[in-house]
Amino acid sequence: MPDNSFDVVSIVDMPEVLNAIQQATKEVQTRFDLKNSKSEIVLSEKDSKITVTSADDFKLKSVVEVLQQKLAKRKVPLKNFTYGPIQPAAGAAARQEITIQSGLPVEKSKEVVRAIKDSKAKAQASIQGDLVRVSAKSRDVLQEVMQLLRQSDFGIEVQFTNFRTF
C-alpha cells in the first residue's frame, strides 16, 4: 500500500491577477504613449477571462505587454493564459480576450499520468477532477517524479501541493 502522496495542480491566484490588472491599468493611464487611448483591462472572474480593449492593434499589444509584465512581477504563471485573436471593436478600436486556465484540464491530466508511467517510476498516478494524485511507497520516488514533471513541458504551469505521509 502506498504511504506517500502529493497532488499535481495548476492554480492561478486570482487576487494576484486582480492586483496585476489594477497596476497595469494605473500604468496605462499614466504612460505617455498610451494616454487618451481609451485602453481598458476588464477581469471577469466568473468566466475566468480578461478583456483588453484599446484604440488600435499597436496600442492593444502594448497594453497586453504591460499586463504581462505586471503578472510576471507578481509571479503569476503566464503559461496559464490563452490569448484569443485581436478583434475589431466599435469605433475603430481593437479587443482581445485572454482566457485564464486554472485547474488541470483532462487532456493535460492524461499527459501527466502518461509521463509518469513512461518514466517507469514506481509511483501510481490517478486523475481526480482537476488534479492528479501521485502516490508511492518511498518519498524519494515522489521527489524523482516531481523533478521529472518540472522538466516536462505540458503547456501550463504545474504546482505540487498536499504532500503527505501516511
C-alpha positions, 0 to 999 in steps of 0.5 A: 500500500502506498504511504506517500502522496502529493497532488499535481495542480495548476492554480492561478491566484486570482487576487494576484491577477486582480492586483496585476490588472489594477497596476497595469491599468494605473500604468496605462493611464499614466504612460505617455504613449498610451494616454487618451487611448481609451485602453481598458483591462476588464477581469471577469472572474466568473468566466475566468477571462480578461478583456483588453480593449484599446484604440488600435492593434499597436496600442492593444499589444502594448497594453497586453505587454504591460499586463504581462509584465505586471503578472510576471512581477507578481509571479503569476504563471503566464503559461496559464493564459490563452490569448484569443485573436485581436478583434475589431471593436466599435469605433475603430478600436481593437479587443482581445480576450485572454482566457485564464486556465486554472485547474488541470484540464483532462487532456493535460491530466492524461499527459501527466499520468502518461509521463509518469508511467513512461518514466517507469517510476514506481509511483501510481498516478490517478486523475481526480477532477482537476488534479492528479494524485501521485502516490508511492511507497518511498518519498524519494520516488515522489521527489524523482517524479516531481523533478521529472514533471518540472522538466516536462513541458505540458503547456501550463504551469504545474504546482505540487501541493498536499504532500503527505505521509501516511 
